[in-house]
Amino acid sequence: MRSSGSIGVVGVFVALAACSDPTATYWTSPSLEVVQAHGLLFLTQNRVPADGMSALFEGTVVVDGAGCIRLSGPDDATVIWPHGFTAELTIEGVEIHDRSDHPVGRLGDHFSLGGGEVETLHAGMGFTEEDRELASRHCPGRYWIVS
């Protein structure tokens, strides 16, 4: 997962201080966590899944008007990041960091994301009914599960 290219324009100005923001709101369920800070919703898995999908998304990752992080394209799937990933505000914008705290890209830039798109979250992927309700309530639509 590497990003490249020039900085794109993010449609919503956000200020996010990765999970250390005292004003952040957290919703958790068995396999999904949503962190909301200053209008940005950052969805991650609560655990490392046993299996992953092997499709590839190459394109821009943006923030929509509701604060959901989405793939830029015809399906605009909401991104569900792996367990341990964070979003951090830097001088250049919002950076996504992996579980080792290495930056993997900046919102508005080009990303190469392994994983797969699903219409809904389902139990076969380890997501419970509570997970599905949580994701649907905050960022409805299709989902890209990053592997």
TORMAR-650943 format. One record per residue (C-alpha): residue in three letters; x, y, z. Coordinates in Angstrom, 2 decimals. Layout:
BEGIN
<r 'Ala'; <X; Y; Z>>
...
***
This chain:
BEGIN
<r 'Met'; <0.00; 0.00; 0.00>>
<r 'Arg'; <1.89; 3.01; -1.19>>
<r 'Ser'; <0.68; 6.36; -2.34>>
<r 'Ser'; <2.22; 8.45; -5.02>>
<r 'Gly'; <1.52; 11.51; -7.06>>
<r 'Ser'; <0.68; 15.06; -6.11>>
<r 'Ile'; <-1.60; 16.16; -3.32>>
<r 'Gly'; <-5.23; 16.13; -4.36>>
<r 'Val'; <-7.96; 18.36; -3.05>>
<r 'Val'; <-9.97; 16.92; -0.19>>
<r 'Gly'; <-13.56; 18.13; -0.42>>
<r 'Val'; <-13.90; 18.58; 3.33>>
<r 'Phe'; <-11.34; 20.29; 5.54>>
<r 'Val'; <-10.77; 18.05; 8.52>>
<r 'Ala'; <-8.62; 18.13; 11.60>>
<r 'Leu'; <-7.87; 14.72; 12.99>>
<r 'Ala'; <-5.36; 13.88; 15.66>>
<r 'Ala'; <-5.35; 10.10; 15.37>>
<r 'Cys'; <-7.26; 8.54; 18.20>>
<r 'Ser'; <-5.52; 10.86; 20.70>>
<r 'Asp'; <-8.04; 13.64; 20.14>>
<r 'Pro'; <-9.88; 14.20; 23.44>>
<r 'Thr'; <-12.98; 15.30; 21.52>>
<r 'Ala'; <-13.07; 12.13; 19.43>>
<r 'Thr'; <-16.12; 9.89; 19.64>>
<r 'Tyr'; <-15.67; 6.11; 19.45>>
<r 'Trp'; <-18.19; 3.45; 18.53>>
<r 'Thr'; <-17.10; -0.14; 18.78>>
<r 'Ser'; <-18.65; -3.48; 18.11>>
<r 'Pro'; <-17.14; -6.98; 17.96>>
<r 'Ser'; <-15.15; -6.51; 14.73>>
<r 'Leu'; <-15.52; -2.84; 13.77>>
<r 'Glu'; <-14.50; 0.49; 15.27>>
<r 'Val'; <-15.56; 3.97; 14.15>>
<r 'Val'; <-13.61; 7.01; 15.33>>
<r 'Gln'; <-15.16; 10.41; 14.68>>
<r 'Ala'; <-13.02; 13.48; 15.19>>
<r 'His'; <-13.77; 16.90; 13.79>>
<r 'Gly'; <-16.14; 15.58; 11.14>>
<r 'Leu'; <-14.03; 12.68; 9.82>>
<r 'Leu'; <-15.19; 9.08; 10.28>>
<r 'Phe'; <-12.36; 6.54; 10.32>>
<r 'Leu'; <-13.52; 2.89; 10.19>>
<r 'Thr'; <-11.13; 0.09; 11.14>>
<r 'Gln'; <-11.41; -3.58; 11.89>>
<r 'Asn'; <-11.04; -4.44; 15.60>>
<r 'Arg'; <-9.01; -7.54; 14.83>>
<r 'Val'; <-6.84; -9.04; 12.14>>
<r 'Pro'; <-9.06; -11.24; 9.93>>
<r 'Ala'; <-8.08; -14.83; 9.20>>
<r 'Asp'; <-8.49; -14.32; 5.44>>
<r 'Gly'; <-8.18; -11.34; 3.12>>
<r 'Met'; <-9.35; -10.46; -0.35>>
<r 'Ser'; <-6.90; -10.04; -3.21>>
<r 'Ala'; <-8.38; -7.37; -5.49>>
<r 'Leu'; <-6.54; -4.10; -6.09>>
<r 'Phe'; <-7.89; -0.55; -6.01>>
<r 'Glu'; <-5.72; 2.10; -7.64>>
<r 'Gly'; <-7.01; 5.62; -7.39>>
<r 'Thr'; <-7.82; 8.50; -5.11>>
<r 'Val'; <-9.18; 8.15; -1.58>>
<r 'Val'; <-11.33; 11.10; -0.49>>
<r 'Val'; <-13.65; 12.32; 2.27>>
<r 'Asp'; <-17.34; 12.72; 1.38>>
<r 'Gly'; <-19.76; 15.32; 2.74>>
<r 'Ala'; <-20.69; 13.06; 5.67>>
<r 'Gly'; <-17.03; 12.64; 6.69>>
<r 'Cys'; <-16.74; 9.05; 5.40>>
<r 'Ile'; <-13.46; 8.02; 3.78>>
<r 'Arg'; <-14.33; 6.63; 0.34>>
<r 'Leu'; <-12.73; 5.39; -2.84>>
<r 'Ser'; <-13.10; 7.95; -5.59>>
<r 'Gly'; <-14.92; 6.25; -8.44>>
<r 'Pro'; <-18.27; 5.07; -9.66>>
<r 'Asp'; <-19.04; 2.95; -6.58>>
<r 'Asp'; <-17.58; 5.32; -3.95>>
<r 'Ala'; <-17.15; 2.45; -1.48>>
<r 'Thr'; <-16.39; 3.37; 2.13>>
<r 'Val'; <-12.92; 2.22; 3.16>>
<r 'Ile'; <-12.60; -0.09; 6.17>>
<r 'Trp'; <-8.95; 0.00; 7.19>>
<r 'Pro'; <-7.06; -2.89; 8.83>>
<r 'His'; <-6.76; -3.28; 12.57>>
<r 'Gly'; <-4.18; -0.89; 14.00>>
<r 'Phe'; <-4.33; 1.70; 11.21>>
<r 'Thr'; <-4.75; 5.36; 12.23>>
<r 'Ala'; <-5.40; 8.74; 10.62>>
<r 'Glu'; <-3.19; 11.64; 11.63>>
<r 'Leu'; <-3.32; 15.33; 10.83>>
<r 'Thr'; <-0.05; 16.62; 9.38>>
<r 'Ile'; <0.88; 19.95; 7.86>>
<r 'Glu'; <0.17; 18.44; 4.40>>
<r 'Gly'; <-3.23; 16.97; 5.29>>
<r 'Val'; <-4.67; 13.79; 6.78>>
<r 'Glu'; <-2.24; 10.85; 6.55>>
<r 'Ile'; <-3.16; 7.22; 6.97>>
<r 'His'; <-0.63; 5.21; 8.99>>
<r 'Asp'; <-0.28; 1.43; 9.17>>
<r 'Arg'; <-0.12; -0.53; 12.42>>
<r 'Ser'; <3.65; 0.16; 12.60>>
<r 'Asp'; <2.87; 3.91; 12.36>>
<r 'His'; <4.37; 4.22; 8.86>>
<r 'Pro'; <2.47; 6.55; 6.51>>
<r 'Val'; <0.75; 4.71; 3.63>>
<r 'Gly'; <-0.88; 7.72; 1.98>>
<r 'Arg'; <-2.64; 11.03; 2.36>>
<r 'Leu'; <-6.35; 11.60; 1.80>>
<r 'Gly'; <-6.84; 13.14; -1.63>>
<r 'Asp'; <-3.78; 11.36; -3.04>>
<r 'His'; <-3.40; 8.22; -5.14>>
<r 'Phe'; <-3.52; 4.93; -3.23>>
<r 'Ser'; <-2.91; 1.30; -4.18>>
<r 'Leu'; <-5.05; -0.73; -1.78>>
<r 'Gly'; <-5.24; -4.49; -1.67>>
<r 'Gly'; <-8.51; -5.95; -0.49>>
<r 'Gly'; <-11.94; -6.17; -1.99>>
<r 'Glu'; <-15.28; -4.47; -2.39>>
<r 'Val'; <-18.46; -5.83; -0.91>>
<r 'Glu'; <-22.04; -4.64; -1.14>>
<r 'Thr'; <-22.61; -5.27; 2.56>>
<r 'Leu'; <-20.60; -6.52; 5.50>>
<r 'His'; <-21.51; -10.10; 6.36>>
<r 'Ala'; <-20.90; -12.75; 8.97>>
<r 'Gly'; <-18.68; -14.82; 6.65>>
<r 'Met'; <-16.16; -11.98; 6.79>>
<r 'Gly'; <-16.30; -11.91; 10.59>>
<r 'Phe'; <-18.69; -8.94; 10.80>>
<r 'Thr'; <-21.62; -9.28; 13.17>>
<r 'Glu'; <-25.10; -7.78; 12.84>>
<r 'Glu'; <-23.92; -5.08; 15.25>>
<r 'Asp'; <-20.96; -4.32; 12.93>>
<r 'Arg'; <-23.24; -4.07; 9.92>>
<r 'Glu'; <-25.63; -1.72; 11.71>>
<r 'Leu'; <-22.78; 0.47; 12.95>>
<r 'Ala'; <-21.21; 0.81; 9.48>>
<r 'Ser'; <-24.56; 1.33; 7.75>>
<r 'Arg'; <-25.64; 4.01; 10.22>>
<r 'His'; <-22.46; 6.07; 9.79>>
<r 'Cys'; <-21.33; 5.37; 6.21>>
<r 'Pro'; <-23.99; 3.53; 4.18>>
<r 'Gly'; <-23.29; 1.97; 0.81>>
<r 'Arg'; <-20.65; -0.40; -0.47>>
<r 'Tyr'; <-17.41; -1.11; 1.43>>
<r 'Trp'; <-13.78; -1.69; 0.45>>
<r 'Ile'; <-12.12; -3.96; 3.02>>
<r 'Val'; <-8.39; -3.22; 2.98>>
<r 'Ser'; <-6.23; -6.34; 3.39>>
***
